[in-house]
Amino acid sequence: MRTLNELLDHSAQNSRPGIGLLTETENLPYAELKNRVLTIASNFKRNGIKKGDRVAIIHRNSPVFIETYFALSRLGAIAVPINYMIHHPEELAYMLNDCGAVGIVTQKEFIKGLREAAKLTGQIKFIWMSDEDKSAGLEKEYPFSDLLKDSALETFDPVLEEDVAVILYTSGTTGKPKGVMLTHRNLITNTEGGIARLNLFSHDSSLAILPMFHTLAWTANVLVSLRLCARLAIAPSITPPKPWLNLMAKSKTTLFLAVPQIYSLLAKSSKGLKGFILRHWYFRKVRMAVSGAAPLNSATCQEFERAFKVKILEGYGLTETSPVITINSPERPKPDSVGKPIEGVEVKIVDDEERVLKAGEEGEICARGHCVMKGYYNLPEETKKTFTKDGWLKTGDIGILDEEGYLFIRDRKKDMIIIKGLKVFSAQVEATLAENPEILESAVIGVPDEHGDEIIKAFIVLKPGSKEDKSSLMKYCREKFDSYKRPRDIEIVESLPKNSLQKILKRTLREMETKKRAASVG
């Protein structure tokens, strides 16, 4: 099995009757999913979309997301899932322009920002809406149902395993989003490596609550379920939890995938009568829990495992690695580690001169293997800088390998903040703060909250004579930032700590914040 097309064909042919995608209102067997995909792909082709074209998907978790992705794959076109929490038209337009998207599949709750973004781009020919929207729109808007109209099936050009299947945008330290190109081979082999490590099988049932625009949910939920011919329950949102908990019970979920914040909330909700129902009704069939996208606090892990009697297996990866690099095995997990590399992937630790370090020595984590991206779209120099001289991907994360080959994460990229499993780069936030004429300079860090997640805190130096205060600065942030990128705390300071080269010392800010919070607790 080498391509996503072969993966879907396999699922359609080999799945048990009735097994497929399950939502609150729909059960879509994999054989029917394939039929819909072929119809959509044929209608895409009749609309002029061809091999290599890019189409953006800005949509909540749903069968529509999966149908669109696989229809583009069938054509040899490229899916471009975009974070639906980005509402600023300029940022959306940047990504649409950068990848040269010719179409968008979306839903009405996101259409306002997309209409504005489409006006800022020159190449968008189609916007397909999966739900009705009676507000004034653009001439290029069409109902997604048009793509499902029965018609003669088209023939499609061959798709190769080295063809790019998807472009995923991830912010760089410069603040500009970069398009990560992942091939069919990247995705298929990473899926199979994860299945082998976790010993999953066709009678497992998975629940997709993390957004499918995130590579973790796409590979570990969607592709794993299709490869196994196993049921996939689909929730459109993490909040509120009741709908997905009901869906979890309905689908008899055995494999639960979440980010640390969700595990923290579940652990805190596990006490009392409601907690008893949570543990023994909704989680009664769960045999395995997997955590990714952000570091898992050991206290949260222990509290969840005590309450739910289910082991959390922590893994590690990047968008650039499809995403799984390492994960713990059910048979021999190691506390506080993110496990060993999956089959076909190698990890090494290097110093600043790219010399390989010994077991137990701390340095930058580097990886190579089937999971590693083809490169950044239209950014050959950025791609080159991301690899070592001998061809290993530099993750920018700090860790150690122990004598047995287990990986331990010691630090993340200094300028990266994790908000509900999504990456926010401080340089991007600081660049927007710099647009305020009253701000002289700023530094942004992530501060842990009580759920094991992070909030963004900004340290701001105002220009001499400025009348700005914390309240007015918070208002500015509400106007300028999407919710998940917005600083939730602001501290106005006279100066920022710097080294001899005048580089801001964020480590010092983090240490100061840790001491301050420890003192307030004490």
BELNORTA-V777756 format. One record per residue. PHI is phi in whole degrees, -180 to 180 (* if undefined). Layout:
phi:PHI
phi:PHI
This chain:
phi:*
phi:-122
phi:-131
phi:-63
phi:-65
phi:-66
phi:-62
phi:-66
phi:-59
phi:-61
phi:-64
phi:-64
phi:-85
phi:-112
phi:-75
phi:-68
phi:-55
phi:84
phi:-88
phi:176
phi:-92
phi:-121
phi:-122
phi:-61
phi:-122
phi:-145
phi:-124
phi:-114
phi:-59
phi:-63
phi:-64
phi:-71
phi:-57
phi:-62
phi:-59
phi:-65
phi:-60
phi:-65
phi:-66
phi:-64
phi:-61
phi:-63
phi:-72
phi:-57
phi:-63
phi:-66
phi:-86
phi:97
phi:-79
phi:-131
phi:-57
phi:92
phi:-67
phi:-109
phi:-130
phi:-82
phi:-120
phi:-123
phi:-157
phi:-70
phi:-55
phi:-174
phi:-58
phi:-57
phi:-58
phi:-69
phi:-60
phi:-63
phi:-57
phi:-74
phi:-67
phi:-64
phi:-61
phi:-61
phi:-75
phi:86
phi:-82
phi:-119
phi:-79
phi:-129
phi:-69
phi:-124
phi:-55
phi:-75
phi:-83
phi:-86
phi:-111
phi:-71
phi:-56
phi:-64
phi:-71
phi:-62
phi:-63
phi:-59
phi:-69
phi:-62
phi:-69
phi:-61
phi:-88
phi:69
phi:-61
phi:-101
phi:-154
phi:-139
phi:-112
phi:-152
phi:-138
phi:-65
phi:-68
phi:-110
phi:-71
phi:-60
phi:-65
phi:-71
phi:-62
phi:-67
phi:-64
phi:-63
phi:-68
phi:-88
phi:-114
phi:-108
phi:-116
phi:-70
phi:-103
phi:-139
phi:-128
phi:-97
phi:-104
phi:-82
phi:-137
phi:-69
phi:-139
phi:-92
phi:-73
phi:-61
phi:-124
phi:-94
phi:-61
phi:-84
phi:-87
phi:-141
phi:-72
phi:-61
phi:-60
phi:-60
phi:-76
phi:-101
phi:-69
phi:-61
phi:-163
phi:-61
phi:-75
phi:-86
phi:-98
phi:-128
phi:-66
phi:-60
phi:-113
phi:-102
phi:-65
phi:-90
phi:-70
phi:-72
phi:-97
phi:-151
phi:-118
phi:-115
phi:-90
phi:-132
phi:-73
phi:-97
phi:-67
phi:-80
phi:96
phi:-84
phi:-62
phi:-119
phi:-88
phi:-84
phi:-93
phi:-113
phi:-91
phi:-58
phi:-64
phi:-51
phi:-72
phi:-66
phi:-69
phi:-67
phi:-61
phi:-68
phi:-65
phi:-66
phi:-62
phi:-63
phi:-67
phi:-92
phi:56
phi:-89
phi:-147
phi:-66
phi:-86
phi:-72
phi:-135
phi:-114
phi:-119
phi:-98
phi:-112
phi:-76
phi:-65
phi:-72
phi:-69
phi:-87
phi:-61
phi:-64
phi:-65
phi:-64
phi:-74
phi:-77
phi:-98
phi:-70
phi:-69
phi:-62
phi:-63
phi:-65
phi:-63
phi:-84
phi:60
phi:-108
phi:-67
phi:-124
phi:-88
phi:-120
phi:-108
phi:-72
phi:-157
phi:-74
phi:-116
phi:-75
phi:-76
phi:-55
phi:-59
phi:-76
phi:-66
phi:-63
phi:-66
phi:-61
phi:-67
phi:-62
phi:-88
phi:54
phi:-57
phi:-110
phi:-116
phi:-112
phi:-116
phi:-154
phi:-100
phi:-53
phi:-60
phi:-68
phi:-63
phi:-63
phi:-66
phi:-65
phi:-61
phi:-73
phi:-96
phi:-86
phi:-96
phi:79
phi:-64
phi:-62
phi:-66
phi:-63
phi:-63
phi:-58
phi:-71
phi:-99
phi:-108
phi:-75
phi:-103
phi:-66
phi:-101
phi:-65
phi:-112
phi:-152
phi:-121
phi:-123
phi:-120
phi:-156
phi:77
phi:-162
phi:-64
phi:-97
phi:-66
phi:-62
phi:-66
phi:-62
phi:-59
phi:-65
phi:-65
phi:-64
phi:-65
phi:-65
phi:-76
phi:-100
phi:57
phi:-129
phi:-74
phi:-95
phi:-102
phi:-92
phi:-127
phi:-147
phi:-177
phi:-138
phi:-55
phi:-69
phi:-121
phi:77
phi:-117
phi:-77
phi:-105
phi:-134
phi:-162
phi:-72
phi:-92
phi:-63
phi:-74
phi:-146
phi:-73
phi:-116
phi:-53
phi:70
phi:-99
phi:-106
phi:87
phi:-102
phi:-59
phi:-73
phi:-57
phi:88
phi:-123
phi:-120
phi:-130
phi:-140
phi:-113
phi:-127
phi:-92
phi:-65
phi:-97
phi:67
phi:-85
phi:-70
phi:-96
phi:-80
phi:-56
phi:90
phi:-92
phi:-88
phi:-169
phi:-80
phi:-80
phi:-124
phi:-138
phi:-148
phi:141
phi:-63
phi:-83
phi:-77
phi:-53
phi:-74
phi:149
phi:-88
phi:-61
phi:59
phi:-132
phi:-63
phi:-70
phi:-63
phi:-62
phi:-60
phi:-68
phi:-83
phi:-115
phi:-72
phi:-61
phi:-100
phi:91
phi:-94
phi:-72
phi:-90
phi:-79
phi:80
phi:-100
phi:-105
phi:-164
phi:-135
phi:-108
phi:-86
phi:-62
phi:-93
phi:90
phi:-79
phi:-98
phi:-123
phi:-85
phi:-100
phi:-161
phi:-101
phi:-53
phi:-59
phi:-100
phi:-109
phi:-123
phi:-103
phi:-117
phi:53
phi:84
phi:-103
phi:-86
phi:-127
phi:-96
phi:-62
phi:-60
phi:-68
phi:-67
phi:-64
phi:-64
phi:-73
phi:-62
phi:-66
phi:-73
phi:-76
phi:-66
phi:-89
phi:-98
phi:-80
phi:-160
phi:-149
phi:-140
phi:-120
phi:-135
phi:-96
phi:-120
phi:-61
phi:-106
phi:-72
phi:-98
phi:83
phi:-89
phi:-128
phi:-117
phi:-93
phi:-118
phi:-113
phi:-100
phi:-124
phi:-104
phi:-86
phi:-70
phi:-53
phi:86
phi:-66
phi:-101
phi:-64
phi:-134
phi:-59
phi:-61
phi:-70
phi:-70
phi:-64
phi:-63
phi:-57
phi:-66
phi:-62
phi:-78
phi:-99
phi:-116
phi:-63
phi:-53
phi:-76
phi:-99
phi:-83
phi:-58
phi:-97
phi:-145
phi:-131
phi:-123
phi:-86
phi:-126
phi:-76
phi:-156
phi:-112
phi:-66
phi:-139
phi:-92
phi:-66
phi:-94
phi:66
phi:-85
phi:-65
phi:-93
phi:-71
phi:-59
phi:-64
phi:-62
phi:-64
phi:-64
phi:-63
phi:-67
phi:-62
phi:-64
phi:-62
phi:-70
phi:-64
phi:-66
phi:-69
phi:-70
phi:-67
